[in-house]
């Protein structure tokens, strides 16, 4: 069913609203913007303009077919996908990905974009608003017979016109394939004997139709058509037993799910939702028809709301690991630079000492970015005509994922609304100021008399403090307000890179005098660094420090004298 553009553009979670609802909607909207912008940039397709999707999915080949000689040269996907959009789709934009490496061929007066290999999908654009993707032969059959009426089409047309999603399934074409897979499961012993009877359920089926309605108190209805009345009775019996089994298993697993949830409140919500779903399932039979109905007060809004929170939680974990890994890569590159040049990379300067390019450009050769480094004119400033053109080539190491943070601002410079605008800003900033790593010319590890493990050298600032990655600008520290240069603090605290190459997450409410001591390299005061060594810290369920990883030293490496290394313990 066509959806409004605004619902896709906002992607608000809906359902119960709490004090953090506004932040959750901002995060969801931020994710929606990022997803849409990325889709437009990489594929030329804007999901916000999507009106409908129709997929006809064919059978995959039998497992033993993959081993046959020449299989991949001859195999062709029997599926077909039709996408319709509210606005015309530009063919030139589609060439970024979908039409990449295809050749235009004429078929009965129609233009098909055909790839080199059979197993790759062909593309047909019947009009400016429609994209049809499918296997070469399947696509040509669709062009030859656009109005053909098969049983699947009849099933879909019988669906309720208010359905948001309908899935029709024909069993007969799959029967032999299914029997082979069932035999494999039975022989493997993966299905316990008491439950093997459930594997026979498709033997009694002729077809199935699933309808989903997002805003209805009856969000899901499954229509099962049997071969005959006897088969229908068997389907009804097996389905009823399967439901009883599911309720029994849930009663055993309920407590475990609550305990393993990200927090107690979310665990209780998940348990309550499953209770409602199982309680709302009912079944009925009329001759050869069996109907399974799921009734839930409020429809699937609770599912969407809870799903949004779960996705956000998982994404925060993934993003936290990614940002910490990026900081580690930056730290390793800076140490390798120091080992080569006997100084920290603090920026590229001209003969008079004026900064031209950031230290982020300086460490490119140590981030496998030699090619990009060679493209820069090192005697020109970052915003010269030549160097400015390289902004859009920012390595992924300097990127941060911030779309699920509590503090995502409405005007986020990283989540851009402009379609196909490359990401050119970074939030990884050096600590700059008197007596600190950056901002006063040459610095060496030997000058860090407070200890490299007690000195912060790079921080991940908030989104509103992001800077063009080649620009020689860092976090200028105000000793009275040490964290003001980082922007508004996220709940998790600030991710920082220490001088020894380790990364930490330091609480934002850490006292100002502690921050000052962490930033200075030789104030004579050694302290215990607050926070956790993410991603192994408390946020991920692990208390204590990150495990030490020892990198192997090749046999042919010789040292003139014992050396202290923060990277190789």
N, C-alpha and C positions, 0 to 999 in steps of 0.2 A: 504494500500500500504506500502511496506517496507520503513522504514525511515533510514537515515544514522545514525550511532552511534554518530557522532560528533554533529548533530543537537540536539539530546536529551541530550548529555553530557554538551553542552554549555548552552542551554536554553536561548539564547540571544533574547531580545525582538523584534529586527528588527524595520523597519519603520523609522520614522523621528529621526535624530540624533541631539542632542543638546550638550551643553557644559558638561552636566552631563551624557552623554551616556556611557562613560567608567565606571563610578560608577554604573550606572544602570545595565550594562552587568555583572559587578562583583557581584552585589547583586543577579541577576538572576542566574548566574553561581553558586554562593554560595548556593542559595536555591536548585538548581539542584543537587549539590554534597550532600547536607544534605539529600534531599529526597531519592537519590539513596543509600547513605550509610545506612540511616535508614531502607530502604526497604530490603537491603541485610542483615543487622544485625537482623531484626525482622522476616523476612519471608523467607530469602534465595533466593529471586527473585531480579534480577538486571534489572530495567526498561530500562537501556541503551542498553540491548541486545535484547529487544523486537522487533520482526519483524512484527507480525500481531496479531490482536485480533478479534475473531469472537464470537458474543454472540447471542444465541437464547433465547429470554425472553418469558416465558409462562405467562398465566393469573394468577393474584392473586386470592385468593378465594373471594367469595361474602362476604360482610361485616358481614352478620348475621351468617356466618359459624364459626367465631371465638368463638361464644358463645356455640356451640354444645359440649356436653361432649366428652372428648377424642380427640378433634380436633388436638391438638398439638402432640399427640402420633401417629396419622395417617397421618398428613399433610406432603407432600413432595414437595419441590420446583420443578416445571416443567421446569425450565430453565437450560441451559447448556452453558458453557463458554470454549472457546478453545484459548490458548495462545501459540504462537510459538516464539522460541528464536534463536538467531544467534549462541549461544554457548550452549553446554550441561548444563543442570541444575542438580546440585548435589542433589540427593535424601536425603542425610544426612542433608544438609542445610535446605531443605524443612520441616524437622521434627521440626524445631524451632517453626513454627506456623501452616502452611498449613496442615501438616500431623500429628500434635500433637493430641494425644488422638484418633488415628484411629487404626483399626485392618486390617491387610492384609487378604483378602479373595480371593479365586480362583473362577473366573467366566468364563467358557468355555475356560480355558487355559490362561486367562488374569488376571493379578494381580490388584485388586482394593483396595484402601485404604478407608475403610468404617468406619464411626463414629458410636457411640452408638445409636443415635436417628435418626429417619427418616427425621426430618426437618433440620438436619445438612447435608452439602454437602459432597458427596463422591468425591474421586480424582482418576483419571486414568492417568498413564504415558505411552502412546503408544510408545514413543521413548525418547531418552535422551534430545531432544530439545523441547518437547511438553508437556503441562499440560492441562488436560481436567477436568473441575470441574462441577458437576451437581448433581441433585437429584438422589437417588439410582436407581429408575426405568428408569428415563430418560437416565442416563448414560449407563445402560445395553442395552436399545434399540439402542443407538448410536453404541455400540460395535457390536450388532447383525446385524445392517444394516448401515454400514459406507458409502455406496454410494447411499443412498436413495435420490430421487429427488422430493422434495415437491415444492409447488408454491413459497414459500419464497426463496428457493435456485434458482429457475428460475429467480425470480425478481433480486436477487443480481447479478447473472451472466449476466443479461442484462445491468447492470450499466456500465458506462464509466470506462474503465480500468485505466484511470488517476485519478479517484476519490481517495481522501485520506480517505474518510469515506462514507459509504453507510448504510442507514437504511431502511429496508423493513418492511411493516406493512400489515397484513391481517386483514380485518375488520370482516368477517363473524364469526370467533370464538369468537369475542369480542362483538357481537351485543347485546346479551341479557344482558351481564354485563353492557354495556354502557347505555342501556335503563333504567336499574335500577338506575344507577348513575344520569342519566338525570332527572328521576322522582324525585329523592331526591333533586337535585338542584332547580327544579321548585317549589317543595313544600316548600322548605326552604326560598324561596324568595330572595336568594343571587344573582340571575341573574335578572336584571331589565327586565320588559316586552318587551321593544323595541328590546332587544338583544337576546331574547329566541329563535328566529328563527335560530340564528347561531348554537344553540345546535342540530339542525336537520341535520347539514352538514354530519355527519357520516352515516345517514340513506341512503344517496345517493351514498356512497363510496363502492367500492369493495376492493380496495387495494391502497397503497401509497408507493412511493419510494423517499427517500431524498438522494441526492448526494452532497457532500461537497468537494471542491477543494481549497486548501489553497493558491496556487500560481496563481490562475486564476483570470481574470477580471470578470468571472462569478462564484463566489465562492459557490453559492448554487442553486440547481435546484430541484424542487419538482414535481414529476410526480403523478398525481391523476387519477386513473382509476375508472370510474363510472359504475353503474349497466347497464345503457343504455344511449342513446343520450339525452333523456329528463332529466335524473338525472345529466348528464354532464353539461347541460345548467343551471340547478339549482345550481350546485357546482360553476360554473363560476360566476353566479350572486351573490351568497353569498360571495364568495372570494373577488369579486370586491367591494362589500359593506363593507366588513370587512376592506379592505385596506383604503377606504375612511374614515371610522370611525377612524382607527388608525392614519391617517394623521391629522384629526381634533383634536383628543385627544392630539397629539403631539404638535400642535400649541398652545394649552392651557397650556400644562405642560412644554414647552421648557424653559421659563424664570425661573420657579421654579427649574428645574434641574441644570441650570447654577448657580443659587444662592446657591444651597445646595452642590455643588461640593467642594472637598477639597481646591481647589484654583481656581482663575478666569481663568487661562490658561487651566487647565484641564477641567473646565466646558465648555469653548468655544470649545475645541477639541471634547468633548462628544456630544455637540449639533450639531457640523458640521458633525460628523460621522453618527448620526441618520438621519440627513437631507439627506446625500448621500445614506444611505441604503433605506430609504423610496422612494426616487426619482428613485432608480435603480430597483424597483420591477415592473415586467410586467407579463401579463397573456395572455394565448392563449388557444383555444379549437379546437380539431380535433376529431369529432365523439364522442366516449366515453372517450377520453383522454383530461385532462386539465393539462396544464403545467404552473407552477409559477417559474419565473426566477429572480434571484437577481444579478444585475450587479453593480460592484463597481470597479472603476479604482484603480489598485494596489492590488486587491484581499482583503484578510482579514488581511494584514500586519498592517494596521492602527488599526484594532480591537485588534490584538495581542499586539501591542505596548501600546494602551490605557489600555487594560485589565491588562497588566503587571504593569503599573503604579498604577492602582486602587488596585490591589492585594497587591502591595508593601505598599501602603498607609494604607490599612486595617491591613496588617500584622504588620506594625510599631506600630499601635495603640494597637493591641493585645499584641505584645511583650512588649510595654511600660507598659501596665497594669500588665503583668506577672512579669517583673523584679521589678516593684515597690511592688507588692504583696509579692514577695520573700524577698525583703528587709524588708518589714513590719514583715514577719514571723521571720526573723532573729532578728529584734529588739525586738519582743515579747519574743523570746526564751532567749535573753540576759538579758532582764529585769527579767524574771522568775528565771534565774540563779542567778542574783544579789539578788533577794528577798530571795533565799534559802541560799546563801553562803556569802552574804554581801560584795561582790566584783564583778567586771566585769570579764567575762571569757576571759583571755588574753593568754591562752595556757596551755598545760599540761607539767609540768617540773619534773625533777628528784630531788633527795635530795640536789643536789648541785646548783639547780636553772637553769640548762640547759634545754632549750626547746626541748621537744620530739615530741609533736603533736600539731596541730593547735587548736585554739579556736573553729574552726568549728566542730571538733570532740567533744570538751568539751560541746557544747550545744545540741548534738544529743538527749539526754534524754528529752529535752524540745521542740524537733521537732518530737515527736512520733517516735524517732529512738532508743529507749532503746535497742532493740535487736541487732542492728548494733553496738551500743556503747559497749555492753558487749563482742562483738567479738574482740575488740582491746586489745592488751597487752599494758597497759598504762605505763609500766616501760621500754618499748622499743621505739626506735625512729621511726619516720614515715616510714623510708625506710628499716626497718628490714624485713627479709624475710616474717614473718607472717603479719605485718601491711601493707606491700606493696601489698599483695594479695587482700586487702580490698579496694584499690583505685577505682576499677571499680564499687563499690557499692555506688557511690556518690549520695546523695539524690537530688531530683529535685529542692529543695529549693535553692541549690547553683548553679543552672544553669542559664545562660543568653541566650536569643535569640539575635543574632547580625547579622543575615544573610541579613538584609535589611538596615543596617547602611551605611552611605556614606563612612565610613572609613574602610570597610572590606579589610584587606590586602590579597595579593595573597596567602601567606603561613599562613593560619589561623590555630592556634593550636586547636581551638574548632571544626571547620569544617574540619574533617580529611578525607583524601582520602583513608586511609587504610580501607578496607572493614571489617565490624564487629568489629572495634576497639571501646571499650566503651569510653564514655565521662568521663574523670578523672580530668579535670582542671576546676577551677573556676575563675571568675573575681571579686568576692566580697572579697575585701581586707580591713583589719583593718588599721587605721591611726597610724603609728608607728614613734616615735621620742621623743626627750626630751620635757617633759611637755605635752605629748599627751597621748591618751588612751592606746595605745599598745607600747610595746617595753621596758618597765622599771619595770617589775614585777607587783605587786599587785596594782590595781586601784579600787577606790570606787566612788559611785555617789556623796558622800559628798565632794570629792575633786574637783568636777566640779563647782568651784565657779563662773565661767562665766555664768553658767546656762546650763542645759542639752539641752534646745531648741536652744542654740547658739553654740553647739559643734558637729562637724562631727566626728563620730566614725568609720563608714564603708563607703567605696566608691565602685562603680562599675567601674573598670578600663577598658582600651581598651583590645582588644583580645590579642595583643602581650605581655601584662603584666600578662596574666593568669598563675596561678600556680597550681600544684597538690593540691587538696583540703585538704588533711591531712597534708601537709607540713607546718611547723610553720614559714611561710614567709608572710609578709604583705607589705604595701606601705610605704617604708622608705622615709620620707619626707625630702627634701633638702630645708632649709628655704629660700634660694636664688631663687630657682625654685620650688615652692610648689607642682605644679601639674605634674612635670616631671615624678614622679613615677607612674602616671596613664596612661601614653602612649598618643598617639595622640587623641585629643578630638573629639568626634562626634558632629554633628551640634546641636543636642538637648541639649548639655551640659552634665555634669556628674550627674548621679543619686547617691544620698548620703543618708545615714541613720544618723539621728541626735540622740543625747543622750537621748532625750525624747521619742524615738520610732517612730517619724514621719519621712517621707521620702520626699526628695525634688529633683528637677532638677536644678542644679546651672550652669549658663552660663560659658562656658570655658574661656571667655574673662574677667571674674571677676579679678580685680587687685590682684597681689601677696600678698599685705599686708592684704587684706580681707581674702584670703585663709588661711594665717598664723594664723590670729585671730580665724578663724573657727576651726582650727585644735588643737590649744592649749586649755587646760581645765581650766586654772587659770591665764591668763595674766592680768586680771583686766579690760579688755576692752569689754564691751557689745555692740553689733552692731545689725543692722537689717539684717537678713539673706536674701541674694539675691535669685532670682529664683522663681519657683512656686512649689506648693505642688501637684505634679502629683499623679494620673492621672487626677485630676480635674483642671489642669492648662490650660494656654492659648492654648497649643498644641492640646487640645481636645475640644476647643470651650468654655471653662468655665474660667472666670477670677476670681482671688481671691484664698482664702485658701480652703483647703479640709474641708468638714463638719466634725464636731466633733462627734464621735460615743461614746456613753456612754454604757459601758458594765454593765449588771445588777449584783448586789452583792447579793448572796444567803442570805436568812434570818438567816441561822445557822452560818454565818461567823462573828466573833467578833474581834475587834481590841482593843489592850491594850490602844492605844491612837490614836488621829487623825493622819493619815499619808498622806503625799503628794505622789500621784501616777501619773506618766506620762501616764499610760495606762488606769486607771479608773479615769476620771475627777471628 
